[in-house]
Amino acid sequence: MKNIYITDLDHTFLRSDLSVSDYTKKIWNSYENKAILGIATARTYKKTAQFLEGVHVDAPMILLDGALIATMDKKIIDTKFINKEMGDIIIDVGAKLGIFPFVLSLVDSELNEAFSYSTILNSYQSEIIKRYVNDDHTQVYKNIRAQENNFKIVYMADEPILEELQREVKKIFGEELKYILAPEAYMGCYFLTILHKDADKSHGIKSVSEAVGFDLNRLTVFGDNYNDIGMFELSDVSVAVANAQERVKEKADIVLPHSNDEDGVAHYLEELLDG
């Protein structure tokens, strides 16, 4: 039976400039016939497919923190949505605190996505939006509302205001939703991601395991941030890159000497080949 390798993207597999080095592609792709290879990311299908051009992925991808499980050829395996009513309530709670979210939604069964945001942005959000200036799936609203099928609602701000927002939303929905409050490694802020209660990478791995039929005892995962901890706990071997958050390193079986910018995942896999 084959081993399984599933990696996070941002700050783990991708370099800080959002590229995948030729070295990483070479080593990762050398496992094509030796293992099952997969991705678990907070990114959308579209962005993930763009970043992974030339990278072999044969397992269904865990996307949007586990809210979407889909293959590279756009076959949807599973979805976990926040409905419009809940989404609008979340947006209204944030508005009372003076902050507005990014809303990531499914438009149709062809995996067309909507990335919605408000005309009112803080400095962190404004910086992020610069990266999406040429994307055709962004939608800006003076009065932002949720869509029918929302993968996740994401706020970026300083930690104290996001902690307050999380408390206020939890007063309404409790454990009906999942909340991930984590640092953004390179922008000096935090983000609060709000999802369906079963939308996370660990649930995603279970869905992929059922779809592909692999043994979790042969699973190795790679990550750097808090949303990776669930899959760390589920895997046989969990690997944190050198630049991972300290709390993530504490949960990992292995902490690499190399960061994402030093091709940490590829170095680890190459050592396995040499061993």
C-alpha positions as CSV (number, residue, x, y, z in Angstrom):
1,M,0.0,0.0,0.0
2,K,1.2,3.5,-0.9
3,N,2.2,6.2,1.6
4,I,0.2,9.4,1.5
5,Y,1.7,12.9,1.6
6,I,-0.6,15.9,2.0
7,T,0.8,19.5,2.3
8,D,-0.5,22.9,3.2
9,L,0.3,25.6,0.6
10,D,0.9,29.1,2.0
11,H,4.1,29.4,4.1
12,T,4.6,25.6,3.8
13,F,4.8,24.4,0.2
14,L,4.7,27.7,-1.5
15,R,7.5,30.2,-1.1
16,S,6.7,33.6,0.2
17,D,6.4,35.0,-3.3
18,L,3.7,32.3,-3.9
19,S,5.9,30.3,-6.3
20,V,6.9,26.6,-6.2
21,S,10.6,26.2,-7.0
22,D,11.8,23.9,-9.8
23,Y,13.6,21.8,-7.1
24,T,10.4,21.3,-5.1
25,K,8.5,20.4,-8.3
26,K,11.2,17.9,-9.2
27,I,11.3,16.2,-5.8
28,W,7.5,16.2,-5.2
29,N,6.7,14.9,-8.7
30,S,9.3,12.1,-8.3
31,Y,6.8,10.6,-5.8
32,E,4.1,10.4,-8.5
33,N,4.2,6.6,-8.8
34,K,5.4,5.9,-5.3
35,A,2.7,7.6,-3.2
36,I,-0.6,9.4,-3.1
37,L,-0.1,13.2,-3.2
38,G,-2.5,15.8,-2.0
39,I,-3.0,19.4,-0.9
40,A,-4.8,20.9,2.1
41,T,-5.2,24.7,1.9
42,A,-7.2,27.7,2.8
43,R,-7.0,28.8,-0.9
44,T,-9.8,28.5,-3.4
45,Y,-9.8,26.0,-6.3
46,K,-8.9,28.6,-8.9
47,K,-5.8,30.0,-7.0
48,T,-4.7,26.5,-6.0
49,A,-4.8,25.3,-9.6
50,Q,-2.8,28.3,-10.7
51,F,-0.1,27.9,-8.0
52,L,0.2,24.1,-8.7
53,E,0.7,24.3,-12.4
54,G,3.3,21.5,-13.2
55,V,2.8,19.9,-9.7
56,H,1.4,16.4,-9.6
57,V,-1.7,16.0,-7.4
58,D,-3.7,12.8,-7.6
59,A,-5.8,12.9,-4.4
60,P,-8.9,15.1,-4.1
61,M,-7.8,18.6,-2.8
62,I,-8.8,19.9,0.5
63,L,-9.7,23.5,-0.3
64,L,-10.9,26.6,1.6
65,D,-9.9,25.1,5.0
66,G,-11.9,21.9,4.3
67,A,-15.1,23.6,3.1
68,L,-14.6,22.2,-0.3
69,I,-13.1,18.8,-1.4
70,A,-12.6,18.6,-5.1
71,T,-10.3,17.0,-7.7
72,M,-8.0,18.9,-10.0
73,D,-10.5,18.2,-12.9
74,K,-13.3,19.9,-10.9
75,K,-15.2,17.0,-9.6
76,I,-16.8,18.0,-6.3
77,I,-16.4,15.4,-3.6
78,D,-17.9,17.3,-0.6
79,T,-18.9,20.8,0.5
80,K,-19.6,22.5,3.8
81,F,-21.5,25.8,3.5
82,I,-22.5,28.7,5.7
83,N,-26.0,29.7,4.5
84,K,-27.0,33.2,3.6
85,E,-29.0,33.9,6.8
86,M,-26.1,32.9,9.0
87,G,-23.6,34.8,6.8
88,D,-25.6,38.0,6.9
89,I,-25.9,37.9,10.7
90,I,-22.1,37.4,11.0
91,I,-21.6,40.4,8.6
92,D,-23.9,42.5,10.7
93,V,-22.1,41.7,13.9
94,G,-18.8,42.7,12.3
95,A,-20.3,45.9,11.0
96,K,-21.2,47.0,14.5
97,L,-17.5,46.7,15.3
98,G,-16.5,48.7,12.2
99,I,-15.0,45.8,10.3
100,F,-16.2,44.0,7.2
101,P,-15.2,40.6,5.8
102,F,-14.0,38.8,2.7
103,V,-16.8,36.3,1.7
104,L,-15.8,33.3,-0.4
105,S,-18.7,31.6,-2.1
106,L,-19.6,29.0,-4.7
107,V,-21.3,30.3,-7.7
108,D,-22.1,27.1,-9.6
109,S,-21.3,23.4,-10.0
110,E,-18.4,24.2,-12.3
111,L,-16.4,25.5,-9.3
112,N,-16.7,29.1,-10.3
113,E,-16.2,31.2,-7.1
114,A,-17.0,34.6,-5.8
115,F,-14.6,36.6,-3.7
116,S,-16.8,39.4,-2.2
117,Y,-15.6,42.4,-0.2
118,S,-16.8,45.7,1.0
119,T,-15.8,49.2,-0.2
120,I,-14.8,49.8,3.4
121,L,-11.4,48.1,3.9
122,N,-8.7,48.4,6.6
123,S,-5.0,48.7,5.7
124,Y,-4.5,44.9,5.8
125,Q,-7.4,44.1,3.6
126,S,-6.4,46.9,1.1
127,E,-2.9,45.2,0.8
128,I,-4.5,41.8,0.1
129,I,-6.9,43.2,-2.5
130,K,-3.9,44.5,-4.5
131,R,-3.1,40.8,-5.2
132,Y,-6.5,40.2,-6.7
133,V,-6.7,43.3,-9.0
134,N,-6.7,41.2,-12.2
135,D,-9.0,38.4,-10.9
136,D,-12.4,38.1,-12.6
137,H,-14.1,36.5,-9.6
138,T,-13.8,39.5,-7.2
139,Q,-17.0,41.5,-6.4
140,V,-17.0,44.7,-4.4
141,Y,-20.1,46.0,-2.6
142,K,-21.1,49.1,-0.7
143,N,-23.4,47.0,1.4
144,I,-21.8,43.6,1.4
145,R,-24.1,40.6,2.0
146,A,-23.5,36.8,2.1
147,Q,-24.3,34.6,-0.9
148,E,-26.4,31.5,-0.9
149,N,-23.5,29.0,-0.5
150,N,-20.6,30.5,1.5
151,F,-17.5,28.5,2.0
152,K,-16.1,30.9,4.6
153,I,-16.2,34.4,6.0
154,V,-12.7,35.9,6.7
155,Y,-11.8,39.0,8.7
156,M,-8.3,40.6,8.8
157,A,-7.5,43.0,11.6
158,D,-5.6,43.4,14.9
159,E,-6.0,40.5,17.3
160,P,-8.1,42.3,20.0
161,I,-10.9,43.3,17.7
162,L,-11.1,39.9,16.1
163,E,-11.2,38.3,19.6
164,E,-14.2,40.5,20.3
165,L,-15.9,39.6,17.1
166,Q,-15.4,35.9,17.7
167,R,-17.0,36.3,21.2
168,E,-20.0,38.2,19.8
169,V,-20.6,35.7,17.0
170,K,-20.2,32.7,19.4
171,K,-22.9,34.2,21.6
172,I,-25.3,33.8,18.7
173,F,-24.1,30.6,17.0
174,G,-22.0,28.8,19.6
175,E,-20.6,25.6,18.2
176,E,-22.7,25.7,15.1
177,L,-19.7,27.3,13.4
178,K,-16.0,26.8,13.4
179,Y,-13.7,29.8,14.3
180,I,-10.0,29.9,13.4
181,L,-8.2,32.9,14.9
182,A,-4.5,32.9,13.8
183,P,-1.6,35.2,13.0
184,E,-0.9,36.2,9.4
185,A,2.8,35.4,9.1
186,Y,3.9,38.2,6.9
187,M,1.5,41.1,7.4
188,G,1.7,41.6,11.1
189,C,-2.0,41.1,11.7
190,Y,-4.4,38.3,12.5
191,F,-7.2,36.7,10.6
192,L,-10.5,35.2,11.8
193,T,-11.9,32.6,9.6
194,I,-15.5,31.5,10.2
195,L,-16.7,28.2,8.6
196,H,-19.3,25.5,8.9
197,K,-18.6,23.5,12.0
198,D,-17.4,20.5,10.0
199,A,-15.2,22.5,7.6
200,D,-11.6,21.9,8.6
201,K,-8.6,20.0,7.3
202,S,-9.1,17.0,9.5
203,H,-12.7,16.4,8.3
204,G,-11.3,17.0,4.8
205,I,-8.7,14.3,5.2
206,K,-11.4,11.9,6.3
207,S,-13.4,12.7,3.2
208,V,-10.4,12.2,1.0
209,S,-9.5,9.0,2.7
210,E,-13.0,7.7,2.0
211,A,-12.9,8.8,-1.6
212,V,-9.5,7.4,-2.3
213,G,-9.4,4.5,0.2
214,F,-6.1,5.2,1.8
215,D,-4.8,4.2,5.3
216,L,-4.4,7.1,7.7
217,N,-1.6,5.1,9.3
218,R,0.4,5.8,6.2
219,L,-0.3,9.5,6.1
220,T,2.3,12.3,6.5
221,V,1.2,15.9,6.5
222,F,3.1,19.2,6.3
223,G,2.0,22.6,7.7
224,D,2.8,25.8,9.5
225,N,-0.3,27.4,11.0
226,Y,-3.2,26.7,13.4
227,N,-5.6,25.4,10.8
228,D,-3.1,22.6,10.2
229,I,-3.2,21.2,13.8
230,G,-6.4,19.1,13.2
231,M,-4.7,17.2,10.4
232,F,-1.5,16.9,12.5
233,E,-3.5,15.1,15.1
234,L,-5.1,12.8,12.5
235,S,-1.9,11.8,10.6
236,D,0.7,9.2,11.4
237,V,3.5,11.7,10.9
238,S,3.1,15.4,11.2
239,V,5.8,17.8,9.9
240,A,6.2,21.5,10.6
241,V,8.4,23.7,8.4
242,A,11.0,25.8,10.2
243,N,8.9,29.0,9.9
244,A,5.8,27.4,11.4
245,Q,4.0,29.0,14.4
246,E,5.4,27.8,17.7
247,R,2.1,26.2,18.8
248,V,2.2,24.2,15.5
249,K,5.8,23.1,16.1
250,E,4.8,21.9,19.6
251,K,2.1,19.6,17.9
252,A,4.4,18.3,15.2
253,D,6.3,15.0,15.3
254,I,9.1,16.6,13.2
255,V,10.2,20.2,12.9
256,L,12.3,20.8,9.8
257,P,15.5,22.8,9.7
258,H,14.3,24.4,6.4
259,S,11.6,27.0,5.9
260,N,9.1,27.3,3.1
261,D,11.5,29.6,1.3
262,E,14.2,27.0,1.7
263,D,12.0,24.2,0.2
264,G,11.5,22.4,3.5
265,V,9.0,19.9,2.2
266,A,11.1,18.9,-0.7
267,H,14.2,18.5,1.4
268,Y,12.3,16.2,3.7
269,L,11.0,14.1,0.9
270,E,14.4,13.9,-0.8
271,E,15.9,12.6,2.4
272,L,13.3,9.9,2.5
273,L,14.3,8.9,-1.1
274,D,18.0,8.8,-0.1
275,G,17.3,6.8,3.0
